[in-house]
Amino acid sequence: MEPTNEAKFFQTVLRCVADGVFTVDRQWRITSFNNAAERITGVAAERAIGQKCSEVFHADICEKGCAIRQTLDTGREVIDQPARIINQRGKSIPISVSSAVLRAEDGTLMGAVETFRDLSTIEQLRREIQNQYTFEDIIGKSEAFQKIFAILPDVAASESTVLIEGPSGSGKELLARAIHNLSPRRKRPYVVVNCGTLPANLVESELFGYLQGAFTDAKKDKPGRITRAEGGTIFFDEIGDLRPETQVKLLRLLQEREYEPLGGVEARHANVRVVAATNKRLSDLVSRGQFRDDLYFRLAVVRLTVPPLVERREDIPFLIDHFIERFNAKQGKRIQGVTPEVMEILMRHDFPGNARELANLIEYCFVLCRNGMIDVRHLPEDFLAKVHPGIAVRKVDAMLPLQASEANAIRAALARCGGHQGQAAAELGISRTTLWRKMSRYGIPKVAPSLDTEGVSLLK
């Protein structure tokens, strides 16, 4: 096999490998970068080659524990070293890293090769099973969420009671779990009490437990949820539905850190942190005499407000990516995203069910979409009829304004870069593979078009 043919052969192999692969010279400058490396990092090969690997990956092991440094210093391979990198969208990606030295035929050291595997799917499944969420799992780029993120670590580190207000389906419980998992109590229990679903006659026994003989069927002692949360966090969901007589006992728990099980005569100490959530405005319930004002002030030491999705539409694309990643992990599919037409429809929808409604829509689409992109035909018919009558019979290739703007942005970038797809992808902040796919969808030829001065990139 001729050297040139051999090089082409290995380039073809590397393009098909699912793991990211790149090589560096002895100064840690990248000399090759395969397609999977582009996909995982979001950095085009043309942009990566020539840079030091730390400037591309921004990994937590770059300063200390760099796999390539270890390999070049010792000559030994590194196998499956855990690390995290920051991709072009600012997202933290868990990876496993392996590295080995590269030598010429005469034994001269040329540099090193590193392979890295995206572990996002595995980590997503682990978190789904263990419910070990942190604020990194809360998807929100809007100003409202950025304010929450800014104070969340301090809120979690404190012992203060937290009240989370927001509409149903907006992610209040996810926020409560993040507070617990970031807190010093994270190794202790996290117990949920849904005040809206507990039967009225069982609320107190479920919360405080009971002693043997407390009532006819009390054959033995039963610990309540407060006891089960000892040392950890107890989360009262929909606390606005709590009955007045139970509100009094919860107030005592917050004030004195004490409670009495049914049938008991002695108070028990409770070492728990209380986090509560409601889809109602408790202040309005207080003014109507439906909720105790002293309990409200005890609960709202720290008050966090989660806005409805309609007030933070800029979060919708990020939530879509998040749900696609989640369902890919659960269902073993490789859905890449949604088409511009679907994105246009979803961006216009008001989502009365908030993020939960969006998650359900994406999950429905996963049932019908096997691989590739989620298109209009994958959306529920009743949803389409409600949000955009007539869209179902619209030709798929008829561009909506968002699609037209995206196509113009691609044409403009290609024109500025003389038709060079790698440079255009780097300018647009997308991978070369994504650019090629979008060019195919919009029928953009590979020959550089004339520059459209009105083309504005929506992809950065």
N, C-alpha and C positions, 0 to 999 in steps of 0.2 A: 504494500500500500504506500503510495507516494505521500511525503510529508504534508503536502497541501490537502490531499484527500483525507489523510488521517485527522488533520485539524478540523476539517469540515465535519467529519464523522463525530468527533467529540463535541463539537458545537451543537450538532443536532441532538445528541444524547442529552446534553445539559439543558437544552430548551425544553425537553420533555420531562425532566426531573421535577417532582413536586416540591422538593426542598430547595431553599435558597442556596446558591453556590457562588462564591466569589474568590478571586485570588488577589494577592498583594505582593509587591516586591519587598526588598529588604528594608525599605523606608516606610512600610505599611501603606503604600499608595495602591489603590485598587487598579488591577490590570484587566480584570474580566468580571462580568456581572450577569448572571443568567436571568431568564424570564421570571422565575419564581422569586428571585431576589427583588426584582422590580415590583412584583405584585405585593409582596409582604411589606416592603418598606414604602412603596409609593414613589420611589425615586427611579427615573429612567436611567438605563445603563450609560447613555452618553453623558449624563450629568454626574454619575457616580465615578466613572473611570477617570483616574488622575487625582482624585481626592483621597485624603487619608480616611481610613475606614471609620475612625471615630467621628469624623465630620458628617458621615452619612447615616450612621446607626444611632448615635446618641444613646449608647447602651449603659446600663448601670455598672458594667464590668470594665468600661473603657479605662477609667483611672486606675483601678486596682482589680486585678484578676483577669486581665485581658487574655483570652485564649490564644490569640495569635502571638502575643508577646511571650507567653509561656512556651509556646511551640518553638519560636525562633531562638529563645534563650537556652532551652534545654534540648531541643531536637526531638522531644517526645510528643506523641499525639495527645490531644485532649478529646475526651469522649463524653458527649451528652452533658455538658456543663449548663446549668440553668442560668438564664439571664432575661432581662427585659429591655426592649428597644422602644424608641418613640418614632412612630411613622410620620409621614408628611402631614397627616391630619391632626397630629398632636396626640394620637391615641397610644397608650402603653400596650405593647404586644409581648406576651410571654413566649419565649423561644428556648430551645435547647441547642447548644453549640458544640460542634466538633471541629477540630483543626489538625492539620499535618503539614510538615515541611514540603517544599517543592525543590527538587534538585535536578540539575542538568545531567546528561548522560555521563559526564566526567566527574560527577559528584559535587560540582559547585552549587552552593546554596543560591537559589533564585528568589525564594520568598516563601509564602505559605498559602494554603488553601483552607477555606472555612466553609462548612455547611451549617445551615441553621434551619430548624423546623418550627413552624408556627404552631404553638400549643394553645391558641385561643379557644378552639373547639373543646379541647379536653378540660381547660379551666372553666369554660362556660358550663359544661355538664357537671363538673364538681360543685360549682356554686349552686346550680339548680338543685342538686341532691342535698347539699349541706346547708343551704340558705345563708351562706357566709358572704353577705354582700357588704361592700364598702361604698363610700361616696363616689368611687370611680365607676360603679355600676349604675349610677343615677345619670341618665342621659339628659343633658340640658346645657345648651350654649347660650341661652337667653340671659338677659341682664338679671332677671328675677332669680334664676337658678345660680348664677355666678355669685350673687350676694349671699345665697344660702351656703354655697360651697366655701365661701371665704370664712364663715364663722363656724362651720360644722365641726371641724376638729376641736375647737375650744368648747363648743357646746357638748360634744361627746365626752371630753375629758372632765367636765364638771359633774356634780351630783344633782344639779338643778332639775326640777320637773319641767318637761317640755310638752307644749301643746302644738300640734300640727293641724292647721286648718286648710281645707281645700276640697274641691268637688270629688265625687266618686270616680275612681279609675285614674286618678292623677298621680298615684305613686306614693301615697302617704305612708303605707306600711313599709315600703322599700326604704324610705327615708328613716323610719323608726328603727329598722334592722341595721341600717348603716350606723346610726348613733350608738346602738348597742355594740356592734362589732368594732367600732373605733374606740370604745370606752375601756377603762380599766376592768370593767365587769365582763368583758367579752368571753372569758373562759367559763363563766357561770351561765345558768339557764336564761333563756329568753322565752317568756310565756305570753301568749296572745289571749286576750279576752274580748270577744265581739259582743258588745253590749246590746246590739240590735237584734241578735239571734238567740240569746239566752232566754229560755222561758221565764216569765216573771216570778214564778214560784220556786225557781231554782237558782236565781241570781246569787243570793247570799250564801247558799251552801256551796255553790261552785267557786265563789270568790274566797270565802273564809273557811270552808270546810265544816265538818261537824264531828261531834264526839258520839261514842256509842250511847244509845238511849235518848238522843236528842229528840227523836220522833219515832214513830212506830217501826219503820223499816230500817232504822239506823242500827244495824247489827254489830258494826265495828266502826272504829274511828276512820274518817276519810279526810286526808289533807286537801285543802283548797288550793286554788291556783297561786295565791299569794305565798303559801308555804312552798309550793313547787318552784317558785321564782327566787327563793332565798339566795341572797348574794348576787343576784343578777338583775334583770330588767323585766318589768311587767308592762305590757302594752295594752291599753284600753282603746280599742277601735270603736268608732261611732259612740263616743262617750256622751253625746248629746241625748241619747236614748235611755240613759240610766235613770231608773225610777227614783223619786224624791227620797224615799226611806233609805235607799242604798247610797244615795249621795251623802247623807249624814255620816254613814260609817266610813265611806271613802275619805271624807274630810278628816275624820279622826286619824286614819292611816297616814295621811299627808302631814298633819300637824304633830301628832305624837309618835308616829312610827309604830303604832300599836293596833291590834285588832283582836276580836274574840270569835272563836269558832262557835257555831250553833251548839247550844247545850253547855257551853263553857262558862265559868264564873271568873276566870283569871285572864287578864290581858296577855297577849303574846307579842314579843318584839318582832318587827319585820325589817329586815335589812334588804330592801328592794329599792330600785329606782323606778319611778313612774314616768312613762311616756304615754300621751293620749292623742287621739286624732278624732276629727269630726268633719262631716261634710256640711255642717250647719254653722251659722255664726252664733257662737255661744253668748256673745254680748247681747244679741237680739233675744235669745231665750231668757237671759237674765232680766231684761227689761220687761218681758211678758210674764215674769214670775214662774217660768218653767224650769229654771236652773238656778241653783244657789249661787249668789254672788261671791260668798266667801270661798266656795269650792272653785269657782271660776278663777279667782285671783291666785289661789294656790296652784292651780294647774298651769296657768299662763305666766309662770316665772320667765320662761323663754318661749316665745310664740313665733312659729315659722308658718308662713303662708305659701302654699303651693298654688300658683295660678292655673286656670284651665288652659288646655292646649290651644284654644282659639286665640288666647292672648300671647302665645309664644310660638307662632307658626314657624319661626326660624329653627325650632327644635325638631320639626317633623322629619326632615331628611336624615338627621342623626338617629332618630328613633327608628326609622325604617331600616337603616343599616344594622342597628342593634338587634331588631327583631329577626331580620333575615339571618344574621349570624347565629342567633339563638336557635331558630328552627332548622337551619342547616345542621347544627350540632345534634339536635334531637332526632331529626329524620334522616340523617345521612345523605342529604342532597347537596348540590353545588349551585344553588341559585345565586346569581351574580348581583342582582339588584332589580330595580324597576325601570321601565322605559320612561322617557321624558313625558309621554302622554299621561301615564299613570301618576307620575310625580305631580304633574299639573293639576290633575283631578284631586289628589289628596291634599295638595297645598291650598286648594280652594274650599275644602270641606271644613265645617265648623267643629266637628268631633264632639258632640254632646256627651259621648261616653269617654272622652279624653284618651289617654294613652292606652287604656285597656281596649277601647274600641278599635284603635289603630292596630294593636297586637292581634286582635281577633280577625281583622280584615287580612292582614299579612298571612296569618295561619290558614285562612280559607284559601288564599291564593296558592299556598304551598300544596294544597290537596290537588289542585288542577295543573299546576306548573311543575313539570318534572325536572328540568334543568334549564339553564340559560337565564332569560330575563322575564320578570313578571309583566305581562301585557294587559291591556284593557279587557281582553276576553277572559282573563282569569279572575276579574273582580265579580262579586255577587251581582246578579241581575237586578235585584231589588234595590241594592245600593246605587247602582248606576242610574236606575229609573228615578230615584229620589234626588240625587245630587246633580245629575247632568242628563236630563231627558234627551233621547236621540243619540247619545254618544255611542251606544252599542252598534248602531248601523253606520257609524262614520267610518270612512276608510282609514285603516291604520296608518297609511303613509301620508295622510293629510296632516300637516304640521300645525300644532298649536303654537302660540307666540313663544312659549318657553323653548320649544324645539327649534323654531326658526332662529332664535337668538343664539342657541348653542351651536347650531350649524354654521351661522355667520362667524361666531367666535373661532371655530375650528378653521374655516377658510381663511380668516384674517391671519391667524397664527401661522398657517402653512405658507401663506404668501410672504409674511415677514421673514420666515426661515428658509425661503427658497425651495419649498417643497420637502425639506428634510423632516421626516416624521418624528425622529428622536428628539430633535431640538424643539419642534412644535409641542410635543408631549411635555417636555420639561418646562416650557414656558407656560403651558396651561395647568401644570401641576398634576398631571395624570400620567399613568403608565403608557408605554407605547402600545401595549395590547389593547388597553381601553380606547386609545385614540383610533387604532385600526378598526375596532368594532363600531365605534360611532361613525367613522367615515363610511363604512359599509352600509350602516343603517340609513344615513342621509344621502347616500349616493354621491359622495364627494370623491372625485378622481384623484389619483396619486400625483398627477401633474399639478404643479403649483398654480392656483387660480390667481386672478388679479386681486389686489388688496381692496377689501371693502372697508372704507374708512369708518363706517358706522358700526362695524362688528365689535362688540364688547364682550370680553370673556366673562362668562358666568361660572366658570369651572374652578377659578382660583379659590 
